[in-house]
Amino acid sequence: MAKTERGNGLDFATDKLTDTGKGGGFGAEVNGGAIQGEDRVDKYGFTGGAQQNSEESAEAIPIEVLRQREAKWLDMLNNWDKWMAKKHRKVKERCQKGIPPSLRGRAWLYLTGGKVKREQNQGRFQELDDQTGDPKWVDIIERDLHRQFPFHEMFKARGGHGQQDLLRVLKAYTLHRPDEGYCQAQAPIAAVLLMHMPAEDAFWVLVQMCEKYLPGYYSTGLEAIQLDGEILYALLRRVSPAAHGHLRKHKLEPILCMTEWFMCAFSRTLPWTSVLRVWDMFLFEGVKIVFKVGLVLLKCMLGSQEKLKSCQGLYETMELLRAIQPQYMQERFLVHEIIELSVSEKDIEREHHAQLRRWKESHGDLHCKSPPRMHGAKAIMNAEPPSRQDLRQRPTIIVESPLAPAGDKVLAGDAKGRRKANREQQKITIPAPEETHNPYPPPPSDPSPLLKHLTLQESKESLSSAEHDTYL
């Protein structure tokens, strides 16, 4: 039997992840069992049809439209400060339409301010990664690794690269915020990020989400999530009086139905296509989107007397909310309902102050002093204006001309690098040729050695670069 351990207010089953390979067997172990043949992998990386319904219900976007959206997003990302300063409403609209999959990781990095944080703290993640970490937190993290998306190709193998990166990111966060440590709900958040970006980028986006979007959610005592639960119910009173009355009648406390929703940003609740669309909007607009999703689901499941006939008690209501009907979580329906629902940042802040006042009257001051919540990308950029240098793209492919002198490597698009190379080239004395040669000799009959050299060089430099993104 696995014993239960408590950390940061959540229960942890402590069946520790350990190496179980015996007898020199071959192959990877998948969360407690050996892989039996190859499973079909869908376009999101899930195996065995784990997200079959999500894939079937996904909106079909014509390839021409997708390419147009990619071009628009590339232009925005290359001029991020200008777009956010003057055309942020257009950025919001494009997030609502869905970020192109090929650019989603890079877009999330910019939306959250993770790109700026990374540039302003170069070497910080590597410094944290090199440390062993607090054994208490590392032990708990290791026990949670195999529970995160076990049917995704990144995380299904024990000790695979996905689980290793997840451990690195979560351990680094405990070292970055030793006062907060680790909370079990952070693991699925970090796992979703790792599906879209390298470990260092995932770490900085996780930092921004924990400190700017959801401050206090993962601290001991879970005071922030309890406050937001009361805010959710206060907003529900206006959005769906029937649902609110039913929950209050049966004394179903908010923390019983919305904790996992909010703390995991619905990553463990919704179909995958809906998760991605919700996160696209959430990382631009902030926690307002999380509230809207919760309100839509509660309204759809409990919003009429006809629907309430099947849940006449507390237990039946909780069971109903644990099994949300698929049509209410379908991508197109859910996104439409979120956009149409009228809930603003001012509404949330007004209720926050009201609930905070009531909390102090009944519980006293909060034990956890969290930083103020930032309502999305625009608020984060206004609070911490980035420099052009912080937003500058760092090319990942180094181009080396076969005609250039040995050792001259110039980053494509790097003006300083080009000027330096030109200065160095001017210093080189080239002896006059003894005879005239054709400056454009015919190509060699077997160009493979040159191509092989260039391919190896580019691959090596790309892997060692700081950006690691793969774009169009």
C-alpha positions as CSV (number, residue, x, y, z in Angstrom):
1,M,0.0,0.0,0.0
2,A,1.2,3.5,-0.8
3,K,1.2,5.8,2.2
4,T,-0.1,9.4,1.9
5,E,2.0,12.4,2.5
6,R,0.9,16.0,2.7
7,G,2.8,18.9,1.1
8,N,1.7,22.5,0.4
9,G,-1.9,21.6,1.2
10,L,-2.4,18.7,-1.2
11,D,-2.2,15.0,-0.7
12,F,0.6,13.0,-2.3
13,A,0.5,9.3,-2.8
14,T,4.1,8.3,-2.2
15,D,4.7,5.3,-4.4
16,K,8.1,6.5,-5.4
17,L,9.3,6.3,-8.9
18,T,12.4,4.1,-9.0
19,D,14.3,2.0,-11.5
20,T,12.7,-1.4,-11.8
21,G,14.6,-2.9,-14.7
22,K,16.0,-6.3,-13.7
23,G,17.7,-9.1,-15.7
24,G,19.1,-6.7,-18.3
25,G,15.8,-6.5,-20.2
26,F,15.4,-4.2,-23.2
27,G,13.0,-1.4,-23.9
28,A,11.5,1.4,-21.8
29,E,9.0,0.9,-19.0
30,V,5.8,2.9,-19.3
31,N,4.6,4.0,-15.9
32,G,4.6,0.6,-14.3
33,G,4.5,-1.7,-17.4
34,A,6.7,-2.5,-20.4
35,I,5.7,-1.1,-23.8
36,Q,3.9,-3.7,-25.7
37,G,4.4,-2.7,-29.4
38,E,4.0,0.7,-30.9
39,D,0.8,2.7,-30.2
40,R,-0.6,5.1,-32.6
41,V,0.5,8.7,-31.8
42,D,-1.8,11.5,-32.6
43,K,-0.7,14.9,-33.7
44,Y,-0.5,16.1,-30.1
45,G,1.8,13.4,-29.0
46,F,-0.8,11.2,-27.2
47,T,-0.7,7.5,-27.7
48,G,-3.3,4.8,-27.8
49,G,-6.2,7.1,-28.6
50,A,-6.0,8.9,-25.3
51,Q,-7.2,12.1,-26.9
52,Q,-9.2,10.6,-29.7
53,N,-12.4,12.6,-28.9
54,S,-10.4,15.8,-28.7
55,E,-8.7,15.2,-32.1
56,E,-12.0,14.3,-33.8
57,S,-13.7,17.5,-32.4
58,A,-10.9,19.8,-33.3
59,E,-11.7,22.7,-35.6
60,A,-10.4,21.9,-39.1
61,I,-8.4,24.9,-40.3
62,P,-7.5,25.0,-44.0
63,I,-3.8,24.9,-44.6
64,E,-3.9,28.2,-46.5
65,V,-5.5,29.9,-43.5
66,L,-3.0,28.3,-41.1
67,R,0.0,29.6,-43.2
68,Q,-1.5,33.1,-43.2
69,R,-1.9,33.0,-39.4
70,E,1.7,31.8,-39.1
71,A,3.0,34.8,-41.1
72,K,0.9,37.2,-39.0
73,W,2.2,35.7,-35.8
74,L,5.8,35.8,-37.0
75,D,5.4,39.5,-37.8
76,M,4.0,40.1,-34.3
77,L,6.7,38.2,-32.5
78,N,9.4,40.0,-34.5
79,N,7.9,43.3,-33.5
80,W,6.4,42.4,-30.1
81,D,6.8,45.7,-28.3
82,K,5.2,47.7,-31.1
83,W,2.2,45.3,-31.4
84,M,1.6,45.2,-27.6
85,A,1.9,49.0,-27.3
86,K,-0.3,50.0,-30.2
87,K,-2.3,46.9,-31.4
88,H,-2.7,44.7,-28.4
89,R,-6.5,44.3,-29.2
90,K,-5.5,42.6,-32.4
91,V,-3.1,40.3,-30.5
92,K,-6.0,39.4,-28.2
93,E,-8.2,38.6,-31.2
94,R,-5.6,36.4,-32.7
95,C,-5.1,34.6,-29.4
96,Q,-8.9,34.0,-29.3
97,K,-8.7,32.4,-32.8
98,G,-5.9,30.1,-31.6
99,I,-2.2,30.4,-31.9
100,P,-0.7,28.3,-34.8
101,P,0.8,25.1,-33.4
102,S,4.2,25.7,-34.9
103,L,4.5,29.0,-33.0
104,R,2.6,28.3,-29.8
105,G,5.6,27.7,-27.6
106,R,7.3,30.9,-28.7
107,A,4.1,32.9,-28.4
108,W,3.5,31.7,-24.8
109,L,7.1,32.6,-23.9
110,Y,6.4,36.2,-25.1
111,L,2.9,36.5,-23.8
112,T,3.9,35.6,-20.2
113,G,7.1,37.8,-20.2
114,G,9.2,34.6,-19.9
115,K,11.4,35.7,-22.7
116,V,12.3,38.9,-21.0
117,K,12.9,37.1,-17.6
118,R,15.2,34.6,-19.3
119,E,17.2,37.4,-21.0
120,Q,17.5,39.3,-17.8
121,N,18.6,36.3,-15.9
122,Q,20.9,34.5,-18.3
123,G,22.6,31.5,-16.7
124,R,20.2,31.4,-13.8
125,F,18.4,28.3,-14.8
126,Q,21.7,26.5,-15.5
127,E,22.9,27.5,-12.0
128,L,19.7,26.1,-10.4
129,D,19.9,23.0,-12.6
130,D,23.4,22.2,-11.4
131,Q,22.3,22.2,-7.8
132,T,21.1,19.0,-6.1
133,G,18.0,20.6,-4.6
134,D,16.2,20.1,-1.3
135,P,15.9,16.3,-0.8
136,K,12.4,16.8,0.7
137,W,11.1,18.4,-2.5
138,V,13.0,16.3,-4.9
139,D,11.7,13.1,-3.3
140,I,8.1,14.3,-3.6
141,I,8.6,15.5,-7.2
142,E,10.1,12.2,-8.3
143,R,7.0,10.4,-6.9
144,D,4.7,12.6,-9.1
145,L,6.6,12.4,-12.4
146,H,4.9,9.3,-13.7
147,R,1.4,10.7,-13.1
148,Q,1.8,13.5,-15.5
149,F,0.2,12.7,-18.9
150,P,1.3,9.1,-18.8
151,F,-0.2,8.5,-22.3
152,H,1.9,11.3,-23.9
153,E,5.0,10.2,-25.8
154,M,7.2,12.6,-23.8
155,F,6.2,11.3,-20.4
156,K,5.2,7.7,-20.8
157,A,8.7,6.2,-20.3
158,R,10.1,6.0,-16.8
159,G,13.3,8.1,-16.7
160,G,12.7,9.3,-20.3
161,H,13.7,12.7,-21.4
162,G,10.3,14.2,-20.7
163,Q,10.3,13.1,-17.1
164,Q,13.9,14.2,-16.7
165,D,13.1,17.7,-17.9
166,L,10.0,17.8,-15.7
167,L,12.2,17.0,-12.7
168,R,14.7,19.7,-13.7
169,V,12.1,22.4,-14.1
170,L,10.2,21.6,-10.9
171,K,13.4,21.2,-8.9
172,A,14.7,24.5,-10.2
173,Y,11.5,26.2,-9.1
174,T,11.9,25.0,-5.5
175,L,15.4,26.5,-5.5
176,H,14.1,29.7,-7.1
177,R,11.3,30.0,-4.6
178,P,12.4,28.1,-1.5
179,D,9.7,29.8,0.6
180,E,7.1,28.3,-1.7
181,G,8.7,25.0,-2.5
182,Y,6.7,22.5,-4.6
183,C,3.0,21.9,-5.0
184,Q,1.6,18.9,-6.8
185,A,-0.6,21.0,-9.1
186,Q,2.5,22.6,-10.6
187,A,3.5,19.4,-12.3
188,P,0.8,19.3,-15.0
189,I,1.4,23.0,-15.7
190,A,5.1,22.4,-16.2
191,A,4.4,19.3,-18.3
192,V,2.1,21.2,-20.7
193,L,4.9,23.8,-21.1
194,L,7.5,21.2,-21.8
195,M,5.4,19.8,-24.6
196,H,5.9,23.2,-26.4
197,M,9.3,24.5,-25.4
198,P,12.8,23.6,-24.0
199,A,13.3,23.2,-20.2
200,E,14.8,26.6,-19.7
201,D,11.9,28.4,-21.4
202,A,9.4,26.2,-19.6
203,F,11.0,27.2,-16.3
204,W,10.6,30.9,-16.9
205,V,7.1,30.6,-18.1
206,L,6.2,28.6,-15.0
207,V,7.8,31.3,-12.9
208,Q,5.7,33.9,-14.5
209,M,2.5,31.9,-14.2
210,C,3.1,31.2,-10.5
211,E,4.1,34.8,-9.7
212,K,2.1,36.9,-12.1
213,Y,-1.0,35.0,-13.2
214,L,-1.8,32.8,-10.2
215,P,0.2,34.3,-7.3
216,G,-0.3,32.4,-4.0
217,Y,-2.0,29.4,-5.6
218,Y,0.8,27.0,-4.7
219,S,1.7,28.3,-1.3
220,T,1.1,26.4,1.9
221,G,-2.5,26.8,3.1
222,L,-4.0,27.4,-0.3
223,E,-5.4,30.7,0.9
224,A,-5.4,32.3,-2.6
225,I,-7.3,29.4,-4.2
226,Q,-9.9,29.6,-1.4
227,L,-10.4,33.3,-2.0
228,D,-10.8,32.7,-5.7
229,G,-13.3,30.0,-5.0
230,E,-15.5,32.6,-3.2
231,I,-15.0,35.0,-6.0
232,L,-16.2,32.3,-8.5
233,Y,-19.4,31.7,-6.5
234,A,-20.0,35.5,-6.2
235,L,-19.7,35.8,-10.0
236,L,-21.9,32.7,-10.5
237,R,-24.7,34.3,-8.5
238,R,-25.0,36.8,-11.4
239,V,-24.2,34.4,-14.3
240,S,-26.4,31.5,-13.2
241,P,-28.6,32.1,-10.1
242,A,-30.0,28.5,-10.4
243,A,-26.5,26.9,-10.2
244,H,-25.4,29.2,-7.4
245,G,-28.5,28.5,-5.3
246,H,-28.1,24.8,-5.8
247,L,-24.5,24.8,-4.6
248,R,-25.2,26.9,-1.6
249,K,-28.3,24.9,-0.7
250,H,-26.2,21.7,-0.5
251,K,-23.3,23.5,1.2
252,L,-20.9,22.5,-1.5
253,E,-17.8,24.6,-0.8
254,P,-16.0,26.1,-3.8
255,I,-12.7,24.4,-3.0
256,L,-14.4,21.0,-3.4
257,C,-15.3,21.5,-7.0
258,M,-12.8,24.1,-8.5
259,T,-9.4,23.4,-6.9
260,E,-8.1,21.2,-9.6
261,W,-9.7,23.3,-12.3
262,F,-8.0,26.5,-11.3
263,M,-4.7,25.2,-9.9
264,C,-4.0,23.1,-13.0
265,A,-5.6,25.7,-15.4
266,F,-8.0,23.0,-16.7
267,S,-5.1,21.0,-18.1
268,R,-6.4,17.8,-16.4
269,T,-10.1,18.5,-17.1
270,L,-10.7,19.6,-20.7
271,P,-10.0,17.8,-24.0
272,W,-6.6,18.6,-25.3
273,T,-7.7,20.9,-28.2
274,S,-9.8,22.9,-25.7
275,V,-6.9,23.1,-23.2
276,L,-4.7,24.7,-25.9
277,R,-7.3,27.2,-26.9
278,V,-8.0,28.1,-23.3
279,W,-4.3,28.6,-22.5
280,D,-3.9,30.8,-25.6
281,M,-6.5,33.1,-24.2
282,F,-5.5,32.7,-20.6
283,L,-1.9,33.7,-21.2
284,F,-3.0,36.9,-22.9
285,E,-6.0,37.9,-20.8
286,G,-5.0,36.5,-17.5
287,V,-7.0,34.6,-14.8
288,K,-10.2,36.1,-16.1
289,I,-10.3,33.2,-18.6
290,V,-9.9,30.6,-15.9
291,F,-12.9,32.1,-14.1
292,K,-14.9,32.2,-17.3
293,V,-14.3,28.5,-18.0
294,G,-15.4,27.6,-14.5
295,L,-18.5,29.7,-14.8
296,V,-19.4,28.2,-18.2
297,L,-19.1,24.7,-17.0
298,L,-21.1,25.3,-13.8
299,K,-23.8,27.1,-15.7
300,C,-24.0,24.4,-18.4
301,M,-24.2,21.5,-15.8
302,L,-26.3,23.1,-13.1
303,G,-28.0,26.1,-14.8
304,S,-31.6,24.9,-15.0
305,Q,-34.2,23.1,-12.9
306,E,-34.4,20.3,-15.4
307,K,-30.6,19.6,-15.0
308,L,-30.8,19.8,-11.3
309,K,-33.4,16.9,-11.1
310,S,-30.6,14.4,-11.4
311,C,-28.5,15.7,-8.5
312,Q,-30.6,16.1,-5.4
313,G,-27.7,16.0,-2.9
314,L,-24.1,17.0,-2.2
315,Y,-22.7,13.6,-3.4
316,E,-24.7,13.6,-6.6
317,T,-23.7,17.1,-7.4
318,M,-20.0,16.4,-6.9
319,E,-20.2,13.3,-9.1
320,L,-21.9,15.3,-11.8
321,L,-19.2,18.0,-11.7
322,R,-16.5,15.3,-11.9
323,A,-18.0,14.1,-15.2
324,I,-18.6,17.2,-17.3
325,Q,-20.6,16.3,-20.4
326,P,-18.4,16.3,-23.5
327,Q,-20.5,18.7,-25.5
328,Y,-19.9,21.5,-23.0
329,M,-16.1,21.0,-23.2
330,Q,-16.0,20.8,-27.0
331,E,-13.5,23.4,-28.4
332,R,-15.8,25.5,-30.6
333,F,-18.6,25.6,-28.1
334,L,-16.4,26.4,-25.1
335,V,-14.4,29.1,-26.8
336,H,-17.6,30.8,-28.1
337,E,-19.1,30.7,-24.6
338,I,-16.0,32.1,-23.0
339,I,-15.8,35.1,-25.4
340,E,-19.6,35.8,-25.0
341,L,-19.6,35.7,-21.2
342,S,-19.3,39.2,-19.8
343,V,-16.8,39.1,-16.9
344,S,-14.1,41.7,-16.7
345,E,-10.9,42.2,-14.7
346,K,-12.8,45.0,-12.8
347,D,-15.5,42.5,-11.8
348,I,-12.9,40.1,-10.5
349,E,-10.9,42.8,-8.6
350,R,-14.1,44.2,-7.1
351,E,-15.1,40.7,-5.8
352,H,-11.5,40.1,-4.7
353,H,-11.5,43.1,-2.4
354,A,-14.9,42.1,-1.0
355,Q,-13.9,38.6,-0.3
356,L,-10.6,39.7,1.2
357,R,-12.4,41.9,3.6
358,R,-14.7,39.0,4.7
359,W,-11.7,36.7,5.0
360,K,-10.0,39.1,7.4
361,E,-13.2,39.4,9.5
362,S,-13.5,35.7,9.9
363,H,-9.9,34.4,9.6
364,G,-7.6,37.4,10.2
365,D,-4.8,38.5,7.9
366,L,-3.5,36.2,5.2
367,H,-0.5,34.1,6.2
368,C,0.9,34.1,2.7
369,K,1.8,37.6,1.3
370,S,1.5,37.1,-2.5
371,P,2.5,39.7,-5.0
372,P,-0.4,41.4,-6.8
373,R,-2.0,39.5,-9.6
374,M,-1.3,40.7,-13.2
375,H,-4.3,40.4,-15.5
376,G,-2.5,39.1,-18.6
377,A,0.3,40.0,-21.0
378,K,-0.5,43.7,-21.4
379,A,-0.4,44.3,-17.6
380,I,2.8,42.4,-17.3
381,M,4.5,44.4,-20.0
382,N,3.3,47.7,-18.6
383,A,4.5,46.8,-15.1
384,E,8.0,45.7,-16.4
385,P,8.7,47.4,-19.7
386,P,11.2,45.3,-21.6
387,S,14.1,46.6,-23.6
388,R,14.5,46.0,-27.3
389,Q,17.5,43.9,-26.4
390,D,15.4,41.6,-24.2
391,L,12.9,41.0,-27.1
392,R,15.5,40.6,-29.8
393,Q,15.5,37.3,-31.7
394,R,18.6,35.2,-31.3
395,P,19.1,33.2,-34.5
396,T,19.7,29.5,-33.9
397,I,21.4,28.5,-37.2
398,I,25.0,29.5,-37.8
399,V,25.8,29.9,-41.5
400,E,29.4,29.3,-42.5
401,S,30.4,30.0,-46.0
402,P,32.8,27.5,-47.5
403,L,34.7,30.4,-49.1
404,A,35.1,32.3,-45.8
405,P,38.5,32.1,-43.9
406,A,38.6,29.4,-41.3
407,G,37.2,30.4,-38.0
408,D,34.9,33.2,-39.3
409,K,31.4,32.3,-38.1
410,V,28.8,34.9,-38.3
411,L,25.3,34.7,-36.8
412,A,22.8,35.3,-39.5
413,G,21.1,38.7,-38.9
414,D,23.7,39.7,-36.3
415,A,24.9,43.2,-37.4
416,K,27.6,43.4,-34.8
417,G,28.9,40.0,-35.9
418,R,29.0,41.0,-39.5
419,R,30.9,44.3,-38.7
420,K,33.4,42.3,-36.6
421,A,33.9,39.8,-39.4
422,N,34.4,42.6,-41.9
423,R,37.1,44.2,-39.7
424,E,38.8,40.9,-39.3
425,Q,38.7,40.2,-43.0
426,Q,40.3,43.6,-43.7
427,K,43.3,42.6,-41.6
428,I,44.0,39.4,-43.6
429,T,46.6,39.8,-46.3
430,I,45.7,37.6,-49.3
431,P,48.7,36.8,-51.5
432,A,48.3,37.5,-55.2
433,P,47.5,34.4,-57.2
434,E,50.2,33.0,-59.4
435,E,47.8,32.4,-62.2
436,T,44.2,33.2,-63.0
437,H,41.6,30.8,-61.9
438,N,38.0,30.5,-62.8
439,P,36.2,32.2,-59.8
440,Y,33.2,30.0,-60.3
441,P,34.5,26.4,-60.6
442,P,32.1,23.7,-61.6
443,P,30.6,21.9,-58.6
444,P,32.3,18.7,-57.5
445,S,30.9,15.5,-58.8
446,D,30.3,14.3,-55.2
447,P,29.1,17.2,-53.1
448,S,28.3,15.0,-50.1
449,P,31.4,15.8,-48.1
450,L,30.7,19.6,-48.1
451,L,27.0,19.0,-47.4
452,K,27.8,16.6,-44.6
453,H,30.2,19.1,-43.0
454,L,27.6,21.9,-43.2
455,T,24.8,19.7,-41.8
456,L,26.9,18.5,-38.9
457,Q,28.0,22.1,-38.1
458,E,24.5,23.5,-38.2
459,S,23.2,20.7,-36.1
460,K,25.9,21.1,-33.5
461,E,25.5,24.9,-33.2
462,S,21.7,24.7,-33.2
463,L,21.7,22.3,-30.2
464,S,24.1,24.5,-28.3
465,S,22.3,27.7,-28.8
466,A,20.1,29.6,-26.3
467,E,16.8,29.6,-28.3
468,H,16.2,25.9,-29.2
469,D,13.0,26.8,-31.1
470,T,12.0,25.1,-34.3
471,Y,10.0,27.4,-36.6
472,L,8.7,27.3,-40.1
